[in-house]
Amino acid sequence: MNLQYISDNKGKKTGVFIPIDDWKILQKHLSGLVELDYQEPTKAEILEGLKNAFNEVKLHREGKIKLKPARQLLHEL
């Protein structure tokens, strides 16, 4: 693998350039281990998820829906 290091103006290594063919090989090897395209959720997405969760709890308390047991939720992860 022919890596090229990227350095700042002080000579400190700040990154690595990987040739595309090597990158494709690494992606194949890592695809089962790491979510390479993972993106942190936005604040709006987090708030929407919390809003939905509170709404589900409210509906459950009103007897309108049945929630999954915690064990089942953990198993789905």
PDB file with one MODEL, atoms N, CA, C and O in Angstrom:
MODEL        1
ATOM      1  N   MET A   1       0.857  -1.169   0.000  1.00  0.00           N
ATOM      2  CA  MET A   1       0.000   0.000   0.000  1.00  0.00           C
ATOM      3  C   MET A   1       0.904   1.233   0.000  1.00  0.00           C
ATOM      4  O   MET A   1       1.796   1.363   0.838  1.00  0.00           O
ATOM      5  N   ASN A   2       0.662   2.123  -0.940  1.00  0.00           N
ATOM      6  CA  ASN A   2       1.476   3.325  -1.088  1.00  0.00           C
ATOM      7  C   ASN A   2       0.749   4.516  -0.476  1.00  0.00           C
ATOM      8  O   ASN A   2      -0.029   5.190  -1.151  1.00  0.00           O
ATOM      9  N   LEU A   3       1.003   4.772   0.801  1.00  0.00           N
ATOM     10  CA  LEU A   3       0.349   5.875   1.500  1.00  0.00           C
ATOM     11  C   LEU A   3       1.149   7.153   1.343  1.00  0.00           C
ATOM     12  O   LEU A   3       2.379   7.131   1.294  1.00  0.00           O
ATOM     13  N   GLN A   4       0.438   8.266   1.264  1.00  0.00           N
ATOM     14  CA  GLN A   4       1.081   9.574   1.243  1.00  0.00           C
ATOM     15  C   GLN A   4       0.522  10.358   2.419  1.00  0.00           C
ATOM     16  O   GLN A   4      -0.693  10.460   2.590  1.00  0.00           O
ATOM     17  N   TYR A   5       1.411  10.907   3.218  1.00  0.00           N
ATOM     18  CA  TYR A   5       0.987  11.648   4.396  1.00  0.00           C
ATOM     19  C   TYR A   5       0.790  13.121   4.064  1.00  0.00           C
ATOM     20  O   TYR A   5       1.532  13.701   3.270  1.00  0.00           O
ATOM     21  N   ILE A   6      -0.209  13.705   4.678  1.00  0.00           N
ATOM     22  CA  ILE A   6      -0.493  15.126   4.527  1.00  0.00           C
ATOM     23  C   ILE A   6      -0.040  15.792   5.821  1.00  0.00           C
ATOM     24  O   ILE A   6      -0.412  15.364   6.914  1.00  0.00           O
ATOM     25  N   SER A   7       0.768  16.846   5.686  1.00  0.00           N
ATOM     26  CA  SER A   7       1.323  17.532   6.859  1.00  0.00           C
ATOM     27  C   SER A   7       0.915  18.995   6.869  1.00  0.00           C
ATOM     28  O   SER A   7       0.674  19.598   5.824  1.00  0.00           O
ATOM     29  N   ASP A   8       0.843  19.557   8.081  1.00  0.00           N
ATOM     30  CA  ASP A   8       0.569  20.992   8.188  1.00  0.00           C
ATOM     31  C   ASP A   8       1.875  21.763   7.981  1.00  0.00           C
ATOM     32  O   ASP A   8       2.915  21.163   7.710  1.00  0.00           O
ATOM     33  N   ASN A   9       1.821  23.088   8.109  1.00  0.00           N
ATOM     34  CA  ASN A   9       3.010  23.910   7.847  1.00  0.00           C
ATOM     35  C   ASN A   9       4.117  23.727   8.880  1.00  0.00           C
ATOM     36  O   ASN A   9       5.227  24.223   8.687  1.00  0.00           O
ATOM     37  N   LYS A  10       3.830  23.023   9.976  1.00  0.00           N
ATOM     38  CA  LYS A  10       4.848  22.733  10.989  1.00  0.00           C
ATOM     39  C   LYS A  10       5.428  21.330  10.832  1.00  0.00           C
ATOM     40  O   LYS A  10       6.290  20.916  11.607  1.00  0.00           O
ATOM     41  N   GLY A  11       4.946  20.600   9.817  1.00  0.00           N
ATOM     42  CA  GLY A  11       5.441  19.258   9.578  1.00  0.00           C
ATOM     43  C   GLY A  11       4.688  18.167  10.315  1.00  0.00           C
ATOM     44  O   GLY A  11       5.036  16.991  10.214  1.00  0.00           O
ATOM     45  N   LYS A  12       3.653  18.552  11.060  1.00  0.00           N
ATOM     46  CA  LYS A  12       2.856  17.571  11.800  1.00  0.00           C
ATOM     47  C   LYS A  12       1.914  16.848  10.833  1.00  0.00           C
ATOM     48  O   LYS A  12       1.201  17.478  10.052  1.00  0.00           O
ATOM     49  N   LYS A  13       1.927  15.514  10.902  1.00  0.00           N
ATOM     50  CA  LYS A  13       1.052  14.734  10.030  1.00  0.00           C
ATOM     51  C   LYS A  13      -0.399  14.948  10.449  1.00  0.00           C
ATOM     52  O   LYS A  13      -0.758  14.766  11.612  1.00  0.00           O
ATOM     53  N   THR A  14      -1.223  15.337   9.483  1.00  0.00           N
ATOM     54  CA  THR A  14      -2.628  15.627   9.767  1.00  0.00           C
ATOM     55  C   THR A  14      -3.587  14.747   8.980  1.00  0.00           C
ATOM     56  O   THR A  14      -4.791  14.770   9.235  1.00  0.00           O
ATOM     57  N   GLY A  15      -3.084  13.981   8.041  1.00  0.00           N
ATOM     58  CA  GLY A  15      -3.964  13.131   7.244  1.00  0.00           C
ATOM     59  C   GLY A  15      -3.170  12.149   6.412  1.00  0.00           C
ATOM     60  O   GLY A  15      -1.939  12.157   6.404  1.00  0.00           O
ATOM     61  N   VAL A  16      -3.910  11.297   5.709  1.00  0.00           N
ATOM     62  CA  VAL A  16      -3.292  10.277   4.871  1.00  0.00           C
ATOM     63  C   VAL A  16      -4.044  10.217   3.551  1.00  0.00           C
ATOM     64  O   VAL A  16      -5.274  10.250   3.528  1.00  0.00           O
ATOM     65  N   PHE A  17      -3.311  10.130   2.467  1.00  0.00           N
ATOM     66  CA  PHE A  17      -3.899   9.904   1.157  1.00  0.00           C
ATOM     67  C   PHE A  17      -3.723   8.429   0.839  1.00  0.00           C
ATOM     68  O   PHE A  17      -2.611   7.902   0.886  1.00  0.00           O
ATOM     69  N   ILE A  18      -4.830   7.765   0.515  1.00  0.00           N
ATOM     70  CA  ILE A  18      -4.804   6.343   0.178  1.00  0.00           C
ATOM     71  C   ILE A  18      -5.230   6.209  -1.278  1.00  0.00           C
ATOM     72  O   ILE A  18      -6.294   6.707  -1.647  1.00  0.00           O
ATOM     73  N   PRO A  19      -4.429   5.550  -2.120  1.00  0.00           N
ATOM     74  CA  PRO A  19      -4.842   5.346  -3.507  1.00  0.00           C
ATOM     75  C   PRO A  19      -6.209   4.648  -3.568  1.00  0.00           C
ATOM     76  O   PRO A  19      -6.523   3.814  -2.720  1.00  0.00           O
ATOM     77  N   ILE A  20      -7.008   4.993  -4.568  1.00  0.00           N
ATOM     78  CA  ILE A  20      -8.387   4.522  -4.649  1.00  0.00           C
ATOM     79  C   ILE A  20      -8.491   2.996  -4.672  1.00  0.00           C
ATOM     80  O   ILE A  20      -9.398   2.436  -4.056  1.00  0.00           O
ATOM     81  N   ASP A  21      -7.593   2.324  -5.362  1.00  0.00           N
ATOM     82  CA  ASP A  21      -7.653   0.853  -5.393  1.00  0.00           C
ATOM     83  C   ASP A  21      -7.441   0.266  -3.999  1.00  0.00           C
ATOM     84  O   ASP A  21      -8.115  -0.690  -3.614  1.00  0.00           O
ATOM     85  N   ASP A  22      -6.508   0.839  -3.246  1.00  0.00           N
ATOM     86  CA  ASP A  22      -6.282   0.387  -1.873  1.00  0.00           C
ATOM     87  C   ASP A  22      -7.492   0.705  -0.998  1.00  0.00           C
ATOM     88  O   ASP A  22      -7.861  -0.089  -0.133  1.00  0.00           O
ATOM     89  N   TRP A  23      -8.108   1.866  -1.222  1.00  0.00           N
ATOM     90  CA  TRP A  23      -9.291   2.253  -0.448  1.00  0.00           C
ATOM     91  C   TRP A  23     -10.430   1.265  -0.676  1.00  0.00           C
ATOM     92  O   TRP A  23     -11.115   0.879   0.272  1.00  0.00           O
ATOM     93  N   LYS A  24     -10.635   0.857  -1.916  1.00  0.00           N
ATOM     94  CA  LYS A  24     -11.706  -0.101  -2.227  1.00  0.00           C
ATOM     95  C   LYS A  24     -11.465  -1.436  -1.518  1.00  0.00           C
ATOM     96  O   LYS A  24     -12.403  -2.062  -1.025  1.00  0.00           O
ATOM     97  N   ILE A  25     -10.219  -1.861  -1.472  1.00  0.00           N
ATOM     98  CA  ILE A  25      -9.882  -3.107  -0.768  1.00  0.00           C
ATOM     99  C   ILE A  25     -10.162  -2.955   0.725  1.00  0.00           C
ATOM    100  O   ILE A  25     -10.737  -3.850   1.344  1.00  0.00           O
ATOM    101  N   LEU A  26      -9.759  -1.828   1.301  1.00  0.00           N
ATOM    102  CA  LEU A  26     -10.018  -1.582   2.725  1.00  0.00           C
ATOM    103  C   LEU A  26     -11.512  -1.556   3.017  1.00  0.00           C
ATOM    104  O   LEU A  26     -11.951  -2.100   4.031  1.00  0.00           O
ATOM    105  N   GLN A  27     -12.295  -0.935   2.149  1.00  0.00           N
ATOM    106  CA  GLN A  27     -13.742  -0.881   2.347  1.00  0.00           C
ATOM    107  C   GLN A  27     -14.341  -2.283   2.382  1.00  0.00           C
ATOM    108  O   GLN A  27     -15.205  -2.571   3.210  1.00  0.00           O
ATOM    109  N   LYS A  28     -13.886  -3.153   1.487  1.00  0.00           N
ATOM    110  CA  LYS A  28     -14.399  -4.530   1.462  1.00  0.00           C
ATOM    111  C   LYS A  28     -14.084  -5.247   2.768  1.00  0.00           C
ATOM    112  O   LYS A  28     -14.930  -5.956   3.314  1.00  0.00           O
ATOM    113  N   HIS A  29     -12.873  -5.063   3.263  1.00  0.00           N
ATOM    114  CA  HIS A  29     -12.462  -5.736   4.494  1.00  0.00           C
ATOM    115  C   HIS A  29     -13.151  -5.168   5.728  1.00  0.00           C
ATOM    116  O   HIS A  29     -13.400  -5.895   6.689  1.00  0.00           O
ATOM    117  N   LEU A  30     -13.458  -3.891   5.710  1.00  0.00           N
ATOM    118  CA  LEU A  30     -14.041  -3.236   6.875  1.00  0.00           C
ATOM    119  C   LEU A  30     -15.560  -3.163   6.855  1.00  0.00           C
ATOM    120  O   LEU A  30     -16.169  -2.799   7.861  1.00  0.00           O
ATOM    121  N   SER A  31     -16.180  -3.498   5.737  1.00  0.00           N
ATOM    122  CA  SER A  31     -17.627  -3.291   5.612  1.00  0.00           C
ATOM    123  C   SER A  31     -18.424  -4.024   6.683  1.00  0.00           C
ATOM    124  O   SER A  31     -19.470  -3.530   7.105  1.00  0.00           O
ATOM    125  N   GLY A  32     -17.969  -5.170   7.128  1.00  0.00           N
ATOM    126  CA  GLY A  32     -18.677  -5.894   8.170  1.00  0.00           C
ATOM    127  C   GLY A  32     -18.382  -5.380   9.569  1.00  0.00           C
ATOM    128  O   GLY A  32     -19.095  -5.713  10.515  1.00  0.00           O
ATOM    129  N   LEU A  33     -17.343  -4.577   9.710  1.00  0.00           N
ATOM    130  CA  LEU A  33     -16.921  -4.110  11.027  1.00  0.00           C
ATOM    131  C   LEU A  33     -17.351  -2.689  11.344  1.00  0.00           C
ATOM    132  O   LEU A  33     -17.622  -2.360  12.499  1.00  0.00           O
ATOM    133  N   VAL A  34     -17.414  -1.854  10.329  1.00  0.00           N
ATOM    134  CA  VAL A  34     -17.624  -0.428  10.556  1.00  0.00           C
ATOM    135  C   VAL A  34     -18.652   0.104   9.567  1.00  0.00           C
ATOM    136  O   VAL A  34     -18.678  -0.295   8.403  1.00  0.00           O
ATOM    137  N   GLU A  35     -19.482   0.993  10.037  1.00  0.00           N
ATOM    138  CA  GLU A  35     -20.406   1.698   9.153  1.00  0.00           C
ATOM    139  C   GLU A  35     -19.632   2.876   8.577  1.00  0.00           C
ATOM    140  O   GLU A  35     -19.510   3.914   9.228  1.00  0.00           O
ATOM    141  N   LEU A  36     -19.105   2.727   7.357  1.00  0.00           N
ATOM    142  CA  LEU A  36     -18.228   3.742   6.790  1.00  0.00           C
ATOM    143  C   LEU A  36     -18.963   5.027   6.429  1.00  0.00           C
ATOM    144  O   LEU A  36     -18.358   6.100   6.427  1.00  0.00           O
ATOM    145  N   ASP A  37     -20.241   4.941   6.128  1.00  0.00           N
ATOM    146  CA  ASP A  37     -20.991   6.121   5.713  1.00  0.00           C
ATOM    147  C   ASP A  37     -21.818   6.694   6.855  1.00  0.00           C
ATOM    148  O   ASP A  37     -22.768   7.436   6.606  1.00  0.00           O
ATOM    149  N   TYR A  38     -21.484   6.373   8.090  1.00  0.00           N
ATOM    150  CA  TYR A  38     -22.254   6.844   9.232  1.00  0.00           C
ATOM    151  C   TYR A  38     -22.176   8.360   9.339  1.00  0.00           C
ATOM    152  O   TYR A  38     -21.104   8.951   9.211  1.00  0.00           O
ATOM    153  N   GLN A  39     -23.315   8.972   9.572  1.00  0.00           N
ATOM    154  CA  GLN A  39     -23.365  10.411   9.794  1.00  0.00           C
ATOM    155  C   GLN A  39     -24.080  10.668  11.109  1.00  0.00           C
ATOM    156  O   GLN A  39     -25.122  10.073  11.384  1.00  0.00           O
ATOM    157  N   GLU A  40     -23.518  11.553  11.918  1.00  0.00           N
ATOM    158  CA  GLU A  40     -24.147  11.922  13.184  1.00  0.00           C
ATOM    159  C   GLU A  40     -25.518  12.522  12.895  1.00  0.00           C
ATOM    160  O   GLU A  40     -25.666  13.304  11.955  1.00  0.00           O
ATOM    161  N   PRO A  41     -26.518  12.165  13.691  1.00  0.00           N
ATOM    162  CA  PRO A  41     -27.836  12.775  13.477  1.00  0.00           C
ATOM    163  C   PRO A  41     -27.797  14.266  13.809  1.00  0.00           C
ATOM    164  O   PRO A  41     -27.048  14.707  14.680  1.00  0.00           O
ATOM    165  N   THR A  42     -28.615  15.019  13.099  1.00  0.00           N
ATOM    166  CA  THR A  42     -28.695  16.452  13.365  1.00  0.00           C
ATOM    167  C   THR A  42     -29.520  16.686  14.625  1.00  0.00           C
ATOM    168  O   THR A  42     -30.221  15.791  15.097  1.00  0.00           O
ATOM    169  N   LYS A  43     -29.429  17.883  15.155  1.00  0.00           N
ATOM    170  CA  LYS A  43     -30.220  18.233  16.334  1.00  0.00           C
ATOM    171  C   LYS A  43     -31.702  18.062  16.032  1.00  0.00           C
ATOM    172  O   LYS A  43     -32.453  17.562  16.869  1.00  0.00           O
ATOM    173  N   ALA A  44     -32.126  18.473  14.840  1.00  0.00           N
ATOM    174  CA  ALA A  44     -33.535  18.346  14.450  1.00  0.00           C
ATOM    175  C   ALA A  44     -33.970  16.880  14.413  1.00  0.00           C
ATOM    176  O   ALA A  44     -35.079  16.552  14.833  1.00  0.00           O
ATOM    177  N   GLU A  45     -33.096  15.997  13.911  1.00  0.00           N
ATOM    178  CA  GLU A  45     -33.427  14.567  13.855  1.00  0.00           C
ATOM    179  C   GLU A  45     -33.542  13.974  15.258  1.00  0.00           C
ATOM    180  O   GLU A  45     -34.427  13.160  15.522  1.00  0.00           O
ATOM    181  N   ILE A  46     -32.653  14.380  16.145  1.00  0.00           N
ATOM    182  CA  ILE A  46     -32.711  13.891  17.530  1.00  0.00           C
ATOM    183  C   ILE A  46     -33.996  14.355  18.199  1.00  0.00           C
ATOM    184  O   ILE A  46     -34.683  13.571  18.854  1.00  0.00           O
ATOM    185  N   LEU A  47     -34.315  15.635  18.031  1.00  0.00           N
ATOM    186  CA  LEU A  47     -35.533  16.174  18.639  1.00  0.00           C
ATOM    187  C   LEU A  47     -36.784  15.505  18.075  1.00  0.00           C
ATOM    188  O   LEU A  47     -37.730  15.240  18.817  1.00  0.00           O
ATOM    189  N   GLU A  48     -36.798  15.232  16.782  1.00  0.00           N
ATOM    190  CA  GLU A  48     -37.939  14.551  16.162  1.00  0.00           C
ATOM    191  C   GLU A  48     -38.087  13.138  16.729  1.00  0.00           C
ATOM    192  O   GLU A  48     -39.201  12.689  16.999  1.00  0.00           O
ATOM    193  N   GLY A  49     -36.961  12.438  16.911  1.00  0.00           N
ATOM    194  CA  GLY A  49     -37.005  11.104  17.498  1.00  0.00           C
ATOM    195  C   GLY A  49     -37.550  11.121  18.916  1.00  0.00           C
ATOM    196  O   GLY A  49     -38.351  10.263  19.289  1.00  0.00           O
ATOM    197  N   LEU A  50     -37.117  12.095  19.706  1.00  0.00           N
ATOM    198  CA  LEU A  50     -37.623  12.219  21.077  1.00  0.00           C
ATOM    199  C   LEU A  50     -39.112  12.544  21.088  1.00  0.00           C
ATOM    200  O   LEU A  50     -39.867  12.006  21.898  1.00  0.00           O
ATOM    201  N   LYS A  51     -39.527  13.424  20.189  1.00  0.00           N
ATOM    202  CA  LYS A  51     -40.949  13.781  20.085  1.00  0.00           C
ATOM    203  C   LYS A  51     -41.785  12.539  19.769  1.00  0.00           C
ATOM    204  O   LYS A  51     -42.837  12.317  20.369  1.00  0.00           O
ATOM    205  N   ASN A  52     -41.304  11.736  18.823  1.00  0.00           N
ATOM    206  CA  ASN A  52     -42.015  10.505  18.467  1.00  0.00           C
ATOM    207  C   ASN A  52     -42.063   9.533  19.642  1.00  0.00           C
ATOM    208  O   ASN A  52     -43.086   8.891  19.881  1.00  0.00           O
ATOM    209  N   ALA A  53     -40.959   9.427  20.370  1.00  0.00           N
ATOM    210  CA  ALA A  53     -40.909   8.517  21.516  1.00  0.00           C
ATOM    211  C   ALA A  53     -41.902   8.939  22.593  1.00  0.00           C
ATOM    212  O   ALA A  53     -42.623   8.102  23.136  1.00  0.00           O
ATOM    213  N   PHE A  54     -41.944  10.230  22.903  1.00  0.00           N
ATOM    214  CA  PHE A  54     -42.901  10.713  23.908  1.00  0.00           C
ATOM    215  C   PHE A  54     -44.342  10.490  23.454  1.00  0.00           C
ATOM    216  O   PHE A  54     -45.214  10.168  24.260  1.00  0.00           O
ATOM    217  N   ASN A  55     -44.580  10.666  22.158  1.00  0.00           N
ATOM    218  CA  ASN A  55     -45.923  10.441  21.630  1.00  0.00           C
ATOM    219  C   ASN A  55     -46.318   8.966  21.766  1.00  0.00           C
ATOM    220  O   ASN A  55     -47.461   8.659  22.105  1.00  0.00           O
ATOM    221  N   GLU A  56     -45.373   8.054  21.502  1.00  0.00           N
ATOM    222  CA  GLU A  56     -45.659   6.625  21.650  1.00  0.00           C
ATOM    223  C   GLU A  56     -45.970   6.276  23.102  1.00  0.00           C
ATOM    224  O   GLU A  56     -46.881   5.491  23.365  1.00  0.00           O
ATOM    225  N   VAL A  57     -45.231   6.846  24.040  1.00  0.00           N
ATOM    226  CA  VAL A  57     -45.494   6.597  25.463  1.00  0.00           C
ATOM    227  C   VAL A  57     -46.887   7.102  25.827  1.00  0.00           C
ATOM    228  O   VAL A  57     -47.627   6.433  26.549  1.00  0.00           O
ATOM    229  N   LYS A  58     -47.238   8.274  25.329  1.00  0.00           N
ATOM    230  CA  LYS A  58     -48.566   8.841  25.594  1.00  0.00           C
ATOM    231  C   LYS A  58     -49.660   7.910  25.056  1.00  0.00           C
ATOM    232  O   LYS A  58     -50.635   7.624  25.750  1.00  0.00           O
ATOM    233  N   LEU A  59     -49.488   7.441  23.818  1.00  0.00           N
ATOM    234  CA  LEU A  59     -50.478   6.537  23.225  1.00  0.00           C
ATOM    235  C   LEU A  59     -50.568   5.227  24.004  1.00  0.00           C
ATOM    236  O   LEU A  59     -51.652   4.664  24.162  1.00  0.00           O
ATOM    237  N   HIS A  60     -49.424   4.746  24.490  1.00  0.00           N
ATOM    238  CA  HIS A  60     -49.418   3.516  25.288  1.00  0.00           C
ATOM    239  C   HIS A  60     -50.195   3.716  26.590  1.00  0.00           C
ATOM    240  O   HIS A  60     -50.999   2.871  26.982  1.00  0.00           O
ATOM    241  N   ARG A  61     -49.945   4.837  27.245  1.00  0.00           N
ATOM    242  CA  ARG A  61     -50.648   5.121  28.506  1.00  0.00           C
ATOM    243  C   ARG A  61     -52.153   5.244  28.288  1.00  0.00           C
ATOM    244  O   ARG A  61     -52.943   4.936  29.181  1.00  0.00           O
ATOM    245  N   GLU A  62     -52.542   5.693  27.105  1.00  0.00           N
ATOM    246  CA  GLU A  62     -53.968   5.812  26.781  1.00  0.00           C
ATOM    247  C   GLU A  62     -54.559   4.476  26.321  1.00  0.00           C
ATOM    248  O   GLU A  62     -55.755   4.378  26.048  1.00  0.00           O
ATOM    249  N   GLY A  63     -53.701   3.445  26.240  1.00  0.00           N
ATOM    250  CA  GLY A  63     -54.164   2.122  25.835  1.00  0.00           C
ATOM    251  C   GLY A  63     -54.372   1.977  24.338  1.00  0.00           C
ATOM    252  O   GLY A  63     -55.039   1.042  23.895  1.00  0.00           O
ATOM    253  N   LYS A  64     -53.814   2.884  23.556  1.00  0.00           N
ATOM    254  CA  LYS A  64     -54.029   2.868  22.108  1.00  0.00           C
ATOM    255  C   LYS A  64     -52.995   2.036  21.353  1.00  0.00           C
ATOM    256  O   LYS A  64     -53.266   1.568  20.247  1.00  0.00           O
ATOM    257  N   ILE A  65     -51.819   1.849  21.938  1.00  0.00           N
ATOM    258  CA  ILE A  65     -50.797   1.004  21.313  1.00  0.00           C
ATOM    259  C   ILE A  65     -50.116   0.165  22.383  1.00  0.00           C
ATOM    260  O   ILE A  65     -50.162   0.486  23.570  1.00  0.00           O
ATOM    261  N   LYS A  66     -49.477  -0.924  21.936  1.00  0.00           N
ATOM    262  CA  LYS A  66     -48.708  -1.772  22.836  1.00  0.00           C
ATOM    263  C   LYS A  66     -47.232  -1.579  22.493  1.00  0.00           C
ATOM    264  O   LYS A  66     -46.846  -1.658  21.327  1.00  0.00           O
ATOM    265  N   LEU A  67     -46.415  -1.329  23.502  1.00  0.00           N
ATOM    266  CA  LEU A  67     -44.985  -1.122  23.291  1.00  0.00           C
ATOM    267  C   LEU A  67     -44.234  -2.445  23.335  1.00  0.00           C
ATOM    268  O   LEU A  67     -44.698  -3.416  23.933  1.00  0.00           O
ATOM    269  N   LYS A  68     -43.054  -2.473  22.688  1.00  0.00           N
ATOM    270  CA  LYS A  68     -42.203  -3.656  22.700  1.00  0.00           C
ATOM    271  C   LYS A  68     -41.489  -3.747  24.049  1.00  0.00           C
ATOM    272  O   LYS A  68     -41.155  -2.721  24.641  1.00  0.00           O
ATOM    273  N   PRO A  69     -41.255  -4.957  24.535  1.00  0.00           N
ATOM    274  CA  PRO A  69     -40.461  -5.113  25.764  1.00  0.00           C
ATOM    275  C   PRO A  69     -39.011  -4.657  25.521  1.00  0.00           C
ATOM    276  O   PRO A  69     -38.512  -4.739  24.399  1.00  0.00           O
ATOM    277  N   ALA A  70     -38.354  -4.185  26.559  1.00  0.00           N
ATOM    278  CA  ALA A  70     -36.974  -3.706  26.452  1.00  0.00           C
ATOM    279  C   ALA A  70     -36.051  -4.788  25.894  1.00  0.00           C
ATOM    280  O   ALA A  70     -35.152  -4.491  25.106  1.00  0.00           O
ATOM    281  N   ARG A  71     -36.264  -6.027  26.292  1.00  0.00           N
ATOM    282  CA  ARG A  71     -35.419  -7.125  25.804  1.00  0.00           C
ATOM    283  C   ARG A  71     -35.498  -7.230  24.276  1.00  0.00           C
ATOM    284  O   ARG A  71     -34.483  -7.452  23.616  1.00  0.00           O
ATOM    285  N   GLN A  72     -36.688  -7.074  23.724  1.00  0.00           N
ATOM    286  CA  GLN A  72     -36.859  -7.147  22.276  1.00  0.00           C
ATOM    287  C   GLN A  72     -36.166  -5.967  21.588  1.00  0.00           C
ATOM    288  O   GLN A  72     -35.545  -6.137  20.538  1.00  0.00           O
ATOM    289  N   LEU A  73     -36.270  -4.786  22.172  1.00  0.00           N
ATOM    290  CA  LEU A  73     -35.598  -3.618  21.603  1.00  0.00           C
ATOM    291  C   LEU A  73     -34.083  -3.816  21.576  1.00  0.00           C
ATOM    292  O   LEU A  73     -33.430  -3.504  20.580  1.00  0.00           O
ATOM    293  N   LEU A  74     -33.531  -4.330  22.663  1.00  0.00           N
ATOM    294  CA  LEU A  74     -32.089  -4.571  22.721  1.00  0.00           C
ATOM    295  C   LEU A  74     -31.668  -5.631  21.721  1.00  0.00           C
ATOM    296  O   LEU A  74     -30.600  -5.527  21.119  1.00  0.00           O
ATOM    297  N   HIS A  75     -32.495  -6.647  21.538  1.00  0.00           N
ATOM    298  CA  HIS A  75     -32.184  -7.712  20.586  1.00  0.00           C
ATOM    299  C   HIS A  75     -32.136  -7.164  19.158  1.00  0.00           C
ATOM    300  O   HIS A  75     -31.349  -7.639  18.339  1.00  0.00           O
ATOM    301  N   GLU A  76     -32.967  -6.175  18.858  1.00  0.00           N
ATOM    302  CA  GLU A  76     -33.008  -5.595  17.517  1.00  0.00           C
ATOM    303  C   GLU A  76     -31.773  -4.759  17.208  1.00  0.00           C
ATOM    304  O   GLU A  76     -31.470  -4.505  16.043  1.00  0.00           O
ATOM    305  N   LEU A  77     -31.061  -4.333  18.246  1.00  0.00           N
ATOM    306  CA  LEU A  77     -29.836  -3.558  18.025  1.00  0.00           C
ATOM    307  C   LEU A  77     -28.758  -4.472  17.500  1.00  0.00           C
ATOM    308  O   LEU A  77     -27.640  -4.025  17.244  1.00  0.00           O
TER     309      LEU A  77
ENDMDL
END
